[in-house]
């Protein structure tokens, strides 16, 4: 069961405001660099714009979470559940959850795409997805792979499962914490085709966090889920030979 977290309302608010400020700063910087005429910042899915957006949000979280934990004098090893007595159970639960949840989430993803196409609302490729498919540079794919498998899972799980979920729950709103934070997690990806599957994934990740009381477990599932999706994208770009 999830243990009580010492998160204070003031520091949670500061953390959220700082997140928003960093994201806006990243977008502003991208806009300014675009006006300079740099090639990487010209197309809407240019690597420069993607880099500013990802580092401005998920990348900044790595710095902000250090300040957040420091303000509460919380040991990151306890928060992430990497103590020797806890991580084997957390990883075992994560792998079992992945085996069950992955087919369901991927199936919902295909169903969402088919439904949107049927009603005349074909889904648009996400910027990062289009960049992976279109780029010819290995270092672009390397960065996007690192982002998908390490940077984003740690940052997003810390925000949604590590901070927001326990904070809202401890205010006396357990159902709002579970459902509301999961909805917010799905919404921030701003993609109609992945909204339902990501919402279901978020519900599963929250359950897993409740079960293990270790962020390591949902981070592992999130990272492996992203790794599977990234591998599928790379498979689409493989060269064909007759």
C-alpha positions in Angstrom: 0.0 0.0 0.0 1.2 3.5 -0.8 2.8 5.2 2.2 2.0 8.8 3.3 4.1 11.3 1.4 5.3 14.5 3.1 4.4 16.7 0.1 3.3 20.2 1.2 0.8 22.3 -0.8 3.1 25.2 -1.2 6.0 23.2 -2.6 3.7 21.2 -4.9 2.3 24.5 -6.2 5.9 25.8 -6.7 6.8 22.6 -8.5 3.9 22.9 -10.9 4.5 26.6 -11.6 8.2 25.9 -12.2 7.2 23.1 -14.6 5.0 25.5 -16.5 7.6 28.2 -16.6 10.3 25.9 -17.9 8.0 24.6 -20.6 7.1 28.1 -21.7 10.7 29.1 -21.6 11.5 26.2 -23.9 8.8 27.2 -26.4 10.0 30.8 -26.3 13.6 29.9 -26.9 12.5 27.6 -29.8 10.5 30.5 -31.3 13.5 32.9 -31.0 15.9 30.4 -32.6 13.4 29.8 -35.3 13.5 33.5 -36.2 17.3 33.4 -36.6 16.9 31.1 -39.6 18.6 28.0 -38.1 17.6 25.0 -40.3 16.9 22.7 -37.3 14.2 25.1 -36.1 12.4 25.9 -39.4 10.0 23.0 -39.9 7.3 22.4 -37.3 8.8 19.0 -36.6 12.4 20.2 -36.7 14.9 18.5 -34.3 15.7 21.9 -32.7 12.0 22.5 -31.8 11.6 19.0 -30.5 14.7 19.3 -28.4 13.6 22.6 -26.8 10.1 21.2 -26.1 11.3 17.9 -24.6 14.1 19.5 -22.5 11.9 22.3 -21.4 9.3 19.9 -19.9 10.6 16.4 -19.2 14.3 17.5 -19.1 13.7 20.3 -16.7 11.8 17.9 -14.4 15.1 16.1 -13.6 16.4 19.3 -12.1 13.2 20.4 -10.5 12.6 17.0 -8.8 16.0 17.4 -7.0 14.9 20.7 -5.6 11.5 19.2 -4.7 12.9 16.3 -2.8 15.5 18.6 -1.1 12.7 20.9 0.1 11.0 17.9 1.8 14.3 16.3 2.9 13.2 13.1 1.2 15.8 10.5 0.2 15.4 9.8 -3.5 16.3 6.1 -2.9 13.2 5.8 -0.7 11.0 7.7 -3.1 12.0 5.7 -6.1 12.1 2.4 -4.2 15.7 1.4 -5.1 16.6 0.1 -1.7 18.0 -3.5 -1.9 15.0 -4.8 0.1 12.4 -3.2 -2.2 13.6 -3.2 -5.8 13.3 -6.9 -6.7 9.6 -7.0 -5.7 9.0 -3.7 -7.5 10.6 -5.0 -10.8 8.8 -8.4 -10.6 5.5 -6.6 -10.2 6.4 -4.2 -13.0 7.2 -7.0 -15.4 4.0 -8.9 -14.6 1.9 -5.7 -15.1 3.6 -5.1 -18.4 2.8 -8.6 -19.7 -0.9 -8.0 -18.9 -1.2 -4.4 -19.8 0.8 -4.1 -23.0 -1.5 -6.1 -25.2 -4.5 -4.3 -23.9 -3.0 -0.8 -24.4 -1.6 -1.6 -27.8 -5.0 -3.1 -28.8 -6.8 0.0 -27.6 -4.4 2.1 -29.6 -5.2 0.2 -32.8 -8.9 0.5 -32.0 -8.7 4.2 -31.4 -6.9 4.8 -34.7 -9.5 2.6 -36.6 -12.4 4.4 -34.9 -11.1 7.9 -35.7 -10.5 6.9 -39.3 -14.0 5.5 -39.6 -15.6 8.7 -38.3 -13.6 10.8 -40.8 -11.0 12.1 -38.2 -7.8 10.4 -39.2 -5.2 10.9 -36.5 -2.2 13.1 -37.1 1.3 11.7 -36.4 2.9 13.1 -33.3 5.8 15.4 -34.0 8.4 13.1 -32.4 6.9 10.1 -34.3 7.1 12.0 -37.6 10.7 13.0 -36.8 11.7 9.3 -36.1 10.1 8.2 -39.4 11.6 11.0 -41.5 15.1 11.6 -40.2 18.1 10.1 -41.8 20.4 11.0 -38.9 21.3 8.3 -36.4 21.9 10.8 -33.6 18.4 12.2 -33.9 17.0 8.7 -33.4 19.5 8.1 -30.6 18.3 11.2 -28.7 14.6 10.3 -29.3 15.2 6.8 -28.1 17.0 8.0 -25.0 14.2 10.5 -24.3 11.5 7.9 -24.8 13.1 5.1 -22.7 14.8 7.1 -19.9 14.2 10.9 -19.7 10.4 10.9 -20.2 9.4 7.9 -18.1 11.4 9.1 -15.0 10.1 12.7 -15.4 6.5 11.9 -16.1 6.2 9.2 -13.4 7.7 11.6 -10.9 5.2 14.3 -11.8 2.0 12.2 -12.1 2.5 9.2 -9.8 5.2 10.6 -7.5 3.8 14.0 -6.7 0.3 14.7 -8.0 -1.4 11.4 -7.3 -0.4 11.1 -3.6 -0.9 14.8 -3.0 -4.4 14.8 -4.3 -5.2 11.5 -2.6 -4.0 12.8 0.8 -6.2 15.8 0.5 -9.1 13.4 0.9 -9.9 12.7 -2.8 -8.7 9.2 -3.7 -11.0 8.7 -6.7 -10.2 12.1 -8.1 -6.5 11.4 -7.6 -6.7 8.1 -9.5 -9.0 9.1 -12.3 -8.2 12.8 -12.6 -4.4 12.5 -12.6 -4.7 9.6 -15.1 -6.8 11.8 -17.4 -4.3 14.6 -17.1 -1.5 12.3 -18.0 -3.3 11.2 -21.1 -4.3 14.8 -22.0 -0.8 16.3 -21.9 0.3 14.0 -24.8 -2.3 16.0 -26.9 -3.1 13.1 -29.3 -6.6 11.8 -29.8 -5.5 8.4 -31.0 -3.5 7.7 -27.8 -5.8 9.3 -25.3 -7.8 6.2 -24.3 -4.8 3.8 -24.3 -2.7 6.2 -22.3 -5.5 6.7 -19.8 -5.8 3.0 -19.3 -2.0 2.7 -19.0 -2.0 5.5 -16.4 -4.7 3.7 -14.3 -2.5 0.6 -14.4 0.6 2.5 -13.5 -1.2 4.1 -10.5 -2.4 0.7 -9.3 1.2 -0.6 -9.6 2.5 2.4 -7.6 -0.1 1.7 -4.9 0.9 -1.9 -4.8 4.6 -1.4 -4.6 5.0 2.0 -3.0 8.0 2.4 -5.3 8.2 4.7 -8.4 10.7 2.2 -9.8 7.8 -0.1 -10.8 5.7 2.4 -12.9 8.9 3.9 -14.4 10.0 0.4 -15.5 6.6 -0.3 -17.2 6.5 3.2 -18.7 10.0 2.8 -20.1 9.4 -0.7 -21.5 6.1 0.4 -23.1 7.9 3.4 -24.8 10.7 1.1 -25.8 8.3 -1.3 -27.6 6.6 1.6 -29.4 10.0 3.1 -30.4 11.1 -0.3 -31.7 7.9 -0.6 -33.7 8.7 2.8 -35.2 12.2 1.8 -36.1 10.8 -1.3 -37.7 8.7 0.8 -40.0 11.7 2.7 -41.2 13.8 -0.4 -42.0 15.1 -0.6 -45.6 13.4 -3.2 -47.8 15.4 -5.3 -50.3 14.0 -7.4 -53.1 
